[in-house]
């Protein structure tokens, strides 16, 4: 089973700014173009209090096209709007690289997506769920 939750704040630069400028508007338009090209994943870019952002969640039986598109878009956002930042929390109980009992955290900042250890909800069995006694 896949459980995925994420968010991203869209900013054109990571330098200190007091207001969003025309470049952020252009970046949002370019990101929307990338969303329009996707087959499954169609998040909505929203604006509140002068900031652009997206929130998304996905539940699936296994890694599928929609999950892959989420990560594809996340990488593209980092290249289009390098000041963007956010997190994706992914739980894959069928992970084949020894991460089947933990959340994987993917951090977007300064145009780069990197993976980090989760210390809040992992290990899933013991932190979130009880161990099954047989």
Rosetta constraint file for C-alpha pairs under 8 A:
AtomPair CA 1 CA 59 HARMONIC 7.38 0.50
AtomPair CA 1 CA 60 HARMONIC 5.94 0.50
AtomPair CA 1 CA 61 HARMONIC 4.47 0.50
AtomPair CA 1 CA 62 HARMONIC 5.42 0.50
AtomPair CA 1 CA 91 HARMONIC 7.75 0.50
AtomPair CA 1 CA 92 HARMONIC 5.78 0.50
AtomPair CA 1 CA 93 HARMONIC 5.67 0.50
AtomPair CA 1 CA 94 HARMONIC 6.87 0.50
AtomPair CA 2 CA 58 HARMONIC 7.54 0.50
AtomPair CA 2 CA 59 HARMONIC 5.40 0.50
AtomPair CA 2 CA 60 HARMONIC 4.98 0.50
AtomPair CA 2 CA 61 HARMONIC 5.88 0.50
AtomPair CA 2 CA 62 HARMONIC 5.55 0.50
AtomPair CA 2 CA 63 HARMONIC 6.75 0.50
AtomPair CA 2 CA 90 HARMONIC 7.12 0.50
AtomPair CA 2 CA 91 HARMONIC 5.65 0.50
AtomPair CA 2 CA 92 HARMONIC 4.75 0.50
AtomPair CA 2 CA 93 HARMONIC 6.95 0.50
AtomPair CA 3 CA 57 HARMONIC 7.63 0.50
AtomPair CA 3 CA 58 HARMONIC 6.00 0.50
AtomPair CA 3 CA 59 HARMONIC 4.78 0.50
AtomPair CA 3 CA 60 HARMONIC 6.88 0.50
AtomPair CA 3 CA 90 HARMONIC 5.79 0.50
AtomPair CA 3 CA 91 HARMONIC 5.07 0.50
AtomPair CA 3 CA 92 HARMONIC 6.71 0.50
AtomPair CA 4 CA 57 HARMONIC 5.36 0.50
AtomPair CA 4 CA 58 HARMONIC 5.05 0.50
AtomPair CA 4 CA 59 HARMONIC 6.39 0.50
AtomPair CA 4 CA 88 HARMONIC 6.93 0.50
AtomPair CA 4 CA 89 HARMONIC 5.57 0.50
AtomPair CA 4 CA 90 HARMONIC 4.48 0.50
AtomPair CA 4 CA 91 HARMONIC 6.37 0.50
AtomPair CA 5 CA 55 HARMONIC 7.88 0.50
AtomPair CA 5 CA 56 HARMONIC 5.89 0.50
AtomPair CA 5 CA 57 HARMONIC 4.32 0.50
AtomPair CA 5 CA 58 HARMONIC 6.59 0.50
AtomPair CA 5 CA 88 HARMONIC 5.69 0.50
AtomPair CA 5 CA 89 HARMONIC 5.23 0.50
AtomPair CA 5 CA 90 HARMONIC 6.69 0.50
AtomPair CA 6 CA 55 HARMONIC 5.82 0.50
AtomPair CA 6 CA 56 HARMONIC 5.29 0.50
AtomPair CA 6 CA 57 HARMONIC 6.25 0.50
AtomPair CA 6 CA 86 HARMONIC 7.37 0.50
AtomPair CA 6 CA 87 HARMONIC 5.47 0.50
AtomPair CA 6 CA 88 HARMONIC 4.11 0.50
AtomPair CA 6 CA 89 HARMONIC 6.12 0.50
AtomPair CA 7 CA 53 HARMONIC 7.25 0.50
AtomPair CA 7 CA 54 HARMONIC 5.46 0.50
AtomPair CA 7 CA 55 HARMONIC 4.29 0.50
AtomPair CA 7 CA 56 HARMONIC 6.22 0.50
AtomPair CA 7 CA 86 HARMONIC 5.45 0.50
AtomPair CA 7 CA 87 HARMONIC 5.73 0.50
AtomPair CA 7 CA 88 HARMONIC 6.63 0.50
AtomPair CA 8 CA 53 HARMONIC 5.53 0.50
AtomPair CA 8 CA 54 HARMONIC 5.39 0.50
AtomPair CA 8 CA 55 HARMONIC 6.71 0.50
AtomPair CA 8 CA 84 HARMONIC 6.76 0.50
AtomPair CA 8 CA 85 HARMONIC 5.52 0.50
AtomPair CA 8 CA 86 HARMONIC 4.10 0.50
AtomPair CA 8 CA 87 HARMONIC 6.63 0.50
AtomPair CA 8 CA 108 HARMONIC 7.87 0.50
AtomPair CA 9 CA 51 HARMONIC 7.32 0.50
AtomPair CA 9 CA 52 HARMONIC 5.95 0.50
AtomPair CA 9 CA 53 HARMONIC 4.31 0.50
AtomPair CA 9 CA 54 HARMONIC 6.68 0.50
AtomPair CA 9 CA 84 HARMONIC 5.45 0.50
AtomPair CA 9 CA 85 HARMONIC 5.46 0.50
AtomPair CA 9 CA 86 HARMONIC 6.15 0.50
AtomPair CA 10 CA 24 HARMONIC 7.57 0.50
AtomPair CA 10 CA 28 HARMONIC 7.31 0.50
AtomPair CA 10 CA 51 HARMONIC 7.36 0.50
AtomPair CA 10 CA 52 HARMONIC 5.31 0.50
AtomPair CA 10 CA 53 HARMONIC 5.51 0.50
AtomPair CA 10 CA 77 HARMONIC 7.75 0.50
AtomPair CA 10 CA 81 HARMONIC 6.65 0.50
AtomPair CA 10 CA 83 HARMONIC 7.03 0.50
AtomPair CA 10 CA 84 HARMONIC 4.48 0.50
AtomPair CA 10 CA 85 HARMONIC 6.90 0.50
AtomPair CA 11 CA 20 HARMONIC 7.63 0.50
AtomPair CA 11 CA 24 HARMONIC 5.84 0.50
AtomPair CA 11 CA 27 HARMONIC 7.85 0.50
AtomPair CA 11 CA 51 HARMONIC 7.99 0.50
AtomPair CA 11 CA 52 HARMONIC 7.48 0.50
AtomPair CA 11 CA 81 HARMONIC 5.72 0.50
AtomPair CA 11 CA 82 HARMONIC 6.99 0.50
AtomPair CA 11 CA 83 HARMONIC 4.67 0.50
AtomPair CA 11 CA 84 HARMONIC 4.60 0.50
AtomPair CA 11 CA 85 HARMONIC 7.82 0.50
AtomPair CA 12 CA 23 HARMONIC 6.24 0.50
AtomPair CA 12 CA 24 HARMONIC 4.96 0.50
AtomPair CA 12 CA 27 HARMONIC 6.44 0.50
AtomPair CA 12 CA 80 HARMONIC 7.54 0.50
AtomPair CA 12 CA 81 HARMONIC 4.22 0.50
AtomPair CA 12 CA 82 HARMONIC 5.66 0.50
AtomPair CA 12 CA 83 HARMONIC 4.94 0.50
AtomPair CA 12 CA 84 HARMONIC 6.64 0.50
AtomPair CA 13 CA 81 HARMONIC 6.67 0.50
AtomPair CA 13 CA 82 HARMONIC 5.63 0.50
AtomPair CA 13 CA 83 HARMONIC 3.85 0.50
AtomPair CA 13 CA 84 HARMONIC 7.29 0.50
AtomPair CA 14 CA 82 HARMONIC 6.78 0.50
AtomPair CA 14 CA 83 HARMONIC 3.92 0.50
AtomPair CA 14 CA 84 HARMONIC 7.27 0.50
AtomPair CA 14 CA 110 HARMONIC 6.39 0.50
AtomPair CA 15 CA 83 HARMONIC 7.46 0.50
AtomPair CA 19 CA 50 HARMONIC 7.56 0.50
AtomPair CA 20 CA 24 HARMONIC 6.14 0.50
AtomPair CA 20 CA 25 HARMONIC 7.99 0.50
AtomPair CA 20 CA 50 HARMONIC 6.95 0.50
AtomPair CA 20 CA 51 HARMONIC 7.34 0.50
AtomPair CA 21 CA 25 HARMONIC 6.96 0.50
AtomPair CA 22 CA 26 HARMONIC 6.33 0.50
AtomPair CA 23 CA 27 HARMONIC 6.08 0.50
AtomPair CA 24 CA 28 HARMONIC 6.09 0.50
AtomPair CA 24 CA 81 HARMONIC 7.47 0.50
AtomPair CA 25 CA 29 HARMONIC 6.31 0.50
AtomPair CA 26 CA 30 HARMONIC 6.25 0.50
AtomPair CA 27 CA 31 HARMONIC 6.11 0.50
AtomPair CA 27 CA 80 HARMONIC 6.14 0.50
AtomPair CA 27 CA 81 HARMONIC 5.82 0.50
AtomPair CA 28 CA 32 HARMONIC 6.11 0.50
AtomPair CA 28 CA 45 HARMONIC 7.78 0.50
AtomPair CA 28 CA 52 HARMONIC 7.77 0.50
AtomPair CA 29 CA 33 HARMONIC 6.31 0.50
AtomPair CA 30 CA 34 HARMONIC 6.47 0.50
AtomPair CA 30 CA 80 HARMONIC 7.29 0.50
AtomPair CA 31 CA 35 HARMONIC 6.28 0.50
AtomPair CA 31 CA 76 HARMONIC 7.79 0.50
AtomPair CA 31 CA 77 HARMONIC 6.44 0.50
AtomPair CA 31 CA 80 HARMONIC 7.20 0.50
AtomPair CA 32 CA 36 HARMONIC 6.15 0.50
AtomPair CA 32 CA 45 HARMONIC 7.57 0.50
AtomPair CA 33 CA 37 HARMONIC 6.55 0.50
AtomPair CA 34 CA 38 HARMONIC 6.78 0.50
AtomPair CA 34 CA 73 HARMONIC 7.24 0.50
AtomPair CA 35 CA 41 HARMONIC 7.43 0.50
AtomPair CA 35 CA 42 HARMONIC 6.05 0.50
AtomPair CA 35 CA 43 HARMONIC 7.27 0.50
AtomPair CA 35 CA 73 HARMONIC 7.33 0.50
AtomPair CA 36 CA 42 HARMONIC 7.38 0.50
AtomPair CA 38 CA 42 HARMONIC 7.02 0.50
AtomPair CA 38 CA 69 HARMONIC 6.94 0.50
AtomPair CA 39 CA 66 HARMONIC 7.82 0.50
AtomPair CA 40 CA 65 HARMONIC 7.09 0.50
AtomPair CA 40 CA 66 HARMONIC 5.16 0.50
AtomPair CA 40 CA 69 HARMONIC 7.34 0.50
AtomPair CA 41 CA 66 HARMONIC 5.44 0.50
AtomPair CA 41 CA 67 HARMONIC 7.89 0.50
AtomPair CA 41 CA 69 HARMONIC 6.22 0.50
AtomPair CA 41 CA 70 HARMONIC 6.49 0.50
AtomPair CA 43 CA 54 HARMONIC 6.83 0.50
AtomPair CA 43 CA 55 HARMONIC 7.50 0.50
AtomPair CA 43 CA 56 HARMONIC 6.73 0.50
AtomPair CA 44 CA 54 HARMONIC 6.23 0.50
AtomPair CA 44 CA 55 HARMONIC 7.91 0.50
AtomPair CA 45 CA 52 HARMONIC 6.58 0.50
AtomPair CA 45 CA 53 HARMONIC 5.69 0.50
AtomPair CA 45 CA 54 HARMONIC 5.11 0.50
AtomPair CA 46 CA 52 HARMONIC 5.56 0.50
AtomPair CA 46 CA 53 HARMONIC 5.41 0.50
AtomPair CA 46 CA 54 HARMONIC 6.16 0.50
AtomPair CA 47 CA 51 HARMONIC 5.38 0.50
AtomPair CA 47 CA 52 HARMONIC 4.38 0.50
AtomPair CA 47 CA 53 HARMONIC 6.31 0.50
AtomPair CA 48 CA 52 HARMONIC 6.64 0.50
AtomPair CA 58 CA 67 HARMONIC 7.45 0.50
AtomPair CA 60 CA 64 HARMONIC 7.57 0.50
AtomPair CA 62 CA 92 HARMONIC 7.46 0.50
AtomPair CA 62 CA 94 HARMONIC 7.61 0.50
AtomPair CA 63 CA 67 HARMONIC 5.94 0.50
AtomPair CA 63 CA 68 HARMONIC 7.16 0.50
AtomPair CA 64 CA 68 HARMONIC 6.29 0.50
AtomPair CA 65 CA 69 HARMONIC 6.10 0.50
AtomPair CA 66 CA 70 HARMONIC 6.34 0.50
AtomPair CA 67 CA 71 HARMONIC 6.75 0.50
AtomPair CA 68 CA 72 HARMONIC 6.16 0.50
AtomPair CA 69 CA 73 HARMONIC 6.01 0.50
AtomPair CA 70 CA 74 HARMONIC 6.14 0.50
AtomPair CA 71 CA 75 HARMONIC 6.23 0.50
AtomPair CA 72 CA 76 HARMONIC 6.37 0.50
AtomPair CA 73 CA 77 HARMONIC 6.08 0.50
AtomPair CA 74 CA 78 HARMONIC 6.58 0.50
AtomPair CA 74 CA 108 HARMONIC 7.68 0.50
AtomPair CA 74 CA 113 HARMONIC 7.86 0.50
AtomPair CA 75 CA 79 HARMONIC 6.65 0.50
AtomPair CA 75 CA 111 HARMONIC 7.92 0.50
AtomPair CA 75 CA 112 HARMONIC 7.33 0.50
AtomPair CA 75 CA 113 HARMONIC 6.53 0.50
AtomPair CA 76 CA 80 HARMONIC 6.08 0.50
AtomPair CA 77 CA 81 HARMONIC 5.69 0.50
AtomPair CA 77 CA 82 HARMONIC 7.43 0.50
AtomPair CA 77 CA 84 HARMONIC 7.16 0.50
AtomPair CA 77 CA 111 HARMONIC 7.71 0.50
AtomPair CA 78 CA 82 HARMONIC 4.95 0.50
AtomPair CA 78 CA 83 HARMONIC 7.47 0.50
AtomPair CA 78 CA 84 HARMONIC 6.22 0.50
AtomPair CA 78 CA 85 HARMONIC 7.90 0.50
AtomPair CA 78 CA 108 HARMONIC 6.88 0.50
AtomPair CA 78 CA 109 HARMONIC 7.35 0.50
AtomPair CA 78 CA 110 HARMONIC 7.12 0.50
AtomPair CA 78 CA 111 HARMONIC 3.94 0.50
AtomPair CA 78 CA 112 HARMONIC 5.98 0.50
AtomPair CA 78 CA 113 HARMONIC 7.45 0.50
AtomPair CA 79 CA 111 HARMONIC 5.50 0.50
AtomPair CA 79 CA 112 HARMONIC 7.82 0.50
AtomPair CA 81 CA 111 HARMONIC 7.11 0.50
AtomPair CA 82 CA 109 HARMONIC 7.43 0.50
AtomPair CA 82 CA 110 HARMONIC 5.17 0.50
AtomPair CA 82 CA 111 HARMONIC 4.16 0.50
AtomPair CA 82 CA 112 HARMONIC 7.95 0.50
AtomPair CA 83 CA 109 HARMONIC 6.83 0.50
AtomPair CA 83 CA 110 HARMONIC 5.39 0.50
AtomPair CA 83 CA 111 HARMONIC 6.59 0.50
AtomPair CA 84 CA 108 HARMONIC 7.09 0.50
AtomPair CA 84 CA 109 HARMONIC 6.17 0.50
AtomPair CA 84 CA 110 HARMONIC 6.79 0.50
AtomPair CA 84 CA 111 HARMONIC 6.95 0.50
AtomPair CA 85 CA 107 HARMONIC 7.40 0.50
AtomPair CA 85 CA 108 HARMONIC 4.86 0.50
AtomPair CA 85 CA 109 HARMONIC 4.57 0.50
AtomPair CA 85 CA 110 HARMONIC 7.19 0.50
AtomPair CA 86 CA 107 HARMONIC 5.94 0.50
AtomPair CA 86 CA 108 HARMONIC 5.13 0.50
AtomPair CA 86 CA 109 HARMONIC 6.93 0.50
AtomPair CA 87 CA 105 HARMONIC 6.79 0.50
AtomPair CA 87 CA 106 HARMONIC 5.61 0.50
AtomPair CA 87 CA 107 HARMONIC 4.75 0.50
AtomPair CA 87 CA 108 HARMONIC 6.25 0.50
AtomPair CA 88 CA 105 HARMONIC 5.73 0.50
AtomPair CA 88 CA 106 HARMONIC 5.01 0.50
AtomPair CA 88 CA 107 HARMONIC 6.65 0.50
AtomPair CA 89 CA 103 HARMONIC 6.25 0.50
AtomPair CA 89 CA 104 HARMONIC 5.77 0.50
AtomPair CA 89 CA 105 HARMONIC 4.80 0.50
AtomPair CA 89 CA 106 HARMONIC 6.57 0.50
AtomPair CA 90 CA 103 HARMONIC 5.39 0.50
AtomPair CA 90 CA 104 HARMONIC 5.07 0.50
AtomPair CA 90 CA 105 HARMONIC 6.45 0.50
AtomPair CA 91 CA 100 HARMONIC 7.43 0.50
AtomPair CA 91 CA 101 HARMONIC 7.92 0.50
AtomPair CA 91 CA 102 HARMONIC 6.42 0.50
AtomPair CA 91 CA 103 HARMONIC 4.62 0.50
AtomPair CA 91 CA 104 HARMONIC 6.31 0.50
AtomPair CA 92 CA 99 HARMONIC 7.57 0.50
AtomPair CA 92 CA 100 HARMONIC 5.74 0.50
AtomPair CA 92 CA 101 HARMONIC 7.94 0.50
AtomPair CA 92 CA 102 HARMONIC 7.90 0.50
AtomPair CA 92 CA 103 HARMONIC 7.51 0.50
AtomPair CA 93 CA 99 HARMONIC 7.73 0.50
AtomPair CA 93 CA 100 HARMONIC 4.30 0.50
AtomPair CA 93 CA 101 HARMONIC 6.33 0.50
AtomPair CA 94 CA 100 HARMONIC 5.56 0.50
AtomPair CA 95 CA 99 HARMONIC 5.61 0.50
AtomPair CA 95 CA 100 HARMONIC 4.72 0.50
AtomPair CA 96 CA 100 HARMONIC 7.19 0.50
AtomPair CA 99 CA 103 HARMONIC 7.55 0.50
AtomPair CA 99 CA 104 HARMONIC 7.60 0.50
AtomPair CA 101 CA 122 HARMONIC 7.00 0.50
AtomPair CA 101 CA 123 HARMONIC 5.44 0.50
AtomPair CA 101 CA 124 HARMONIC 5.28 0.50
AtomPair CA 101 CA 125 HARMONIC 6.47 0.50
AtomPair CA 102 CA 118 HARMONIC 7.34 0.50
AtomPair CA 102 CA 121 HARMONIC 7.34 0.50
AtomPair CA 102 CA 122 HARMONIC 4.70 0.50
AtomPair CA 102 CA 123 HARMONIC 4.85 0.50
AtomPair CA 102 CA 124 HARMONIC 5.37 0.50
AtomPair CA 103 CA 117 HARMONIC 7.95 0.50
AtomPair CA 103 CA 118 HARMONIC 6.06 0.50
AtomPair CA 103 CA 121 HARMONIC 6.78 0.50
AtomPair CA 103 CA 122 HARMONIC 5.96 0.50
AtomPair CA 103 CA 123 HARMONIC 7.60 0.50
AtomPair CA 103 CA 124 HARMONIC 7.30 0.50
AtomPair CA 104 CA 115 HARMONIC 7.09 0.50
AtomPair CA 104 CA 116 HARMONIC 6.93 0.50
AtomPair CA 104 CA 117 HARMONIC 6.51 0.50
AtomPair CA 104 CA 118 HARMONIC 6.31 0.50
AtomPair CA 105 CA 115 HARMONIC 5.60 0.50
AtomPair CA 105 CA 116 HARMONIC 5.31 0.50
AtomPair CA 105 CA 117 HARMONIC 6.39 0.50
AtomPair CA 105 CA 118 HARMONIC 6.14 0.50
AtomPair CA 106 CA 113 HARMONIC 6.37 0.50
AtomPair CA 106 CA 114 HARMONIC 5.58 0.50
AtomPair CA 106 CA 115 HARMONIC 4.52 0.50
AtomPair CA 106 CA 116 HARMONIC 6.37 0.50
AtomPair CA 107 CA 112 HARMONIC 7.97 0.50
AtomPair CA 107 CA 113 HARMONIC 5.43 0.50
AtomPair CA 107 CA 114 HARMONIC 5.34 0.50
AtomPair CA 107 CA 115 HARMONIC 6.19 0.50
AtomPair CA 107 CA 116 HARMONIC 7.29 0.50
AtomPair CA 108 CA 112 HARMONIC 5.63 0.50
AtomPair CA 108 CA 113 HARMONIC 4.46 0.50
AtomPair CA 108 CA 114 HARMONIC 6.68 0.50
AtomPair CA 109 CA 113 HARMONIC 6.68 0.50
AtomPair CA 118 CA 122 HARMONIC 6.01 0.50
AtomPair CA 121 CA 127 HARMONIC 5.89 0.50
AtomPair CA 121 CA 128 HARMONIC 6.42 0.50
AtomPair CA 122 CA 127 HARMONIC 6.09 0.50
AtomPair CA 122 CA 128 HARMONIC 7.66 0.50
AtomPair CA 123 CA 127 HARMONIC 5.82 0.50
AtomPair CA 123 CA 128 HARMONIC 7.73 0.50
AtomPair CA 124 CA 128 HARMONIC 5.03 0.50
AtomPair CA 124 CA 129 HARMONIC 6.15 0.50
AtomPair CA 125 CA 129 HARMONIC 4.72 0.50
AtomPair CA 125 CA 130 HARMONIC 5.74 0.50
AtomPair CA 125 CA 131 HARMONIC 5.77 0.50
AtomPair CA 126 CA 130 HARMONIC 5.24 0.50
AtomPair CA 126 CA 131 HARMONIC 6.15 0.50
